[in-house]
Amino acid sequence: MLTADSTLVKVQKTPQSRIKEIDFKNLTFGKIFADHMFVSDFKDGEWTDSRIVPYGQVMMSPATSALHYGQSIFEGMKAYKNDKGEVQLFRPLENYKRINISADRMAMPTIPQEIFMEGLKQLVKLDSQWVPTTPGASLYIRPFLIGTDEYIGVKPSDEYRFYIITAPGGAYYNEPVKVLVETNFIRAVEGGVGYVKASGNYGRSLYPTRLAQQRGYHQIIWTDARNHRYLEESGTMNLMFVIDDVLITAPLGDTILAGITRDSVLTLARDWRMKVQERKISIDEVIDAHKRGTLQEAFGTGTAATIAHISLIGFEGKDYELPPVEGRIFSNRVSQELDNIRTGKTEDIHNWMYKI
């Protein structure tokens, strides 16, 4: 039970909302931001000055430590409106737990639950008119934490700032994605930071992804750093396959992000008594299943995309087309079920939704 006090958060409202400028019927992802943002500072060993202010530019010293040494972590989550017009968050406490796992690994202070949850709740409540009601759209929420010392010595920052910003947006992918299996570049190594949402993880992915896009693919599938044979993630998503009616995904570890959508999909699959395997899966197994006709589905899971169908897998100079999306039984069903839970059309038996 949350006991956060709303007086913890000071509120400065914007003098003029920008909401009338927004075409909610034609939303792109991640380019339009709501009126306000939440900010809290860590100084002298404690969190202080939690506030909501108008969204705007941030003053920052060129010597800010996060710019030099990468003490920067973030989360991604969404708010939805159900059929009653109520604003709800999807599993926000899991995002709270995960950002603190990231903070621990990156030698940053953990964020108290009352600051994370009360800031989130007050911000989304204030900007509730920015939560879209059009099908497939939502209010994307980006909490992030950065080191703010004005110092370029190599050490953990002494001061930090926690922000939450929000952005109404539509679908992340507007079509099934074509992916290329990456066997040269590396996303994550054992003992590294692949399991946390550190900004540098995403920066290192941009160049190999651009190379794949120049060849006509949308994204890449990352393979293990040791042998480049075992499939781990696809772009910024967890990766799943349905082979011979079995749902298979890579096991969690220090190279795999513990995706909240991933966990939700696995939970629903088990609810439906589908056979689920969390184990290593090699590209050789996937190609062999394709040749035998037992590779039924492949898709990515993540907050931004929810379910991203994979239409084609490129490997060693050859493209392998997957069955048409319309005929895919599990991924279409689970995508619809998650949408129904978020919008209140289906009973939320797992208590995933948090009402604002």
Number of C-alpha atoms within 10 A of each C-alpha: 3 8 9 14 10 13 10 15 20 16 18 12 15 13 8 8 13 12 14 7 7 14 9 18 13 10 19 16 17 17 9 13 21 23 23 23 27 27 23 22 18 20 15 9 10 10 19 16 13 23 21 24 17 17 17 10 6 5 6 10 11 12 14 17 26 22 16 14 16 15 23 23 24 22 19 18 22 23 28 26 23 18 13 8 12 14 23 25 22 22 19 22 15 14 20 18 14 21 24 20 16 23 23 13 13 18 12 22 21 17 20 11 16 15 23 23 19 21 27 24 18 19 25 27 15 15 17 19 14 23 27 21 18 13 11 12 24 24 29 22 23 18 23 20 27 23 25 23 19 16 16 15 12 9 11 17 22 17 20 22 19 21 21 23 20 29 22 24 26 24 17 17 15 9 12 16 19 23 26 27 20 24 18 10 16 16 24 22 15 14 10 12 20 20 23 25 23 23 15 15 17 13 10 14 18 12 11 17 21 15 13 20 16 10 10 12 18 19 23 26 27 27 25 22 18 10 8 18 19 21 22 28 24 23 20 20 24 25 25 28 22 23 18 13 16 16 23 20 22 20 16 16 12 16 21 22 21 19 19 22 23 21 13 17 23 22 15 16 19 13 9 9 9 15 13 16 15 13 12 15 20 17 17 13 14 19 16 13 16 18 11 10 13 16 21 22 25 24 20 24 26 18 20 23 17 22 27 24 24 26 19 18 23 18 17 9 6 9 13 15 13 19 17 13 16 8 11 16 13 17 26 14 13 18 15 13 16 21 18 16 19 25 23 19 13 12 11 14 8 11 10 17 20 15 14 15
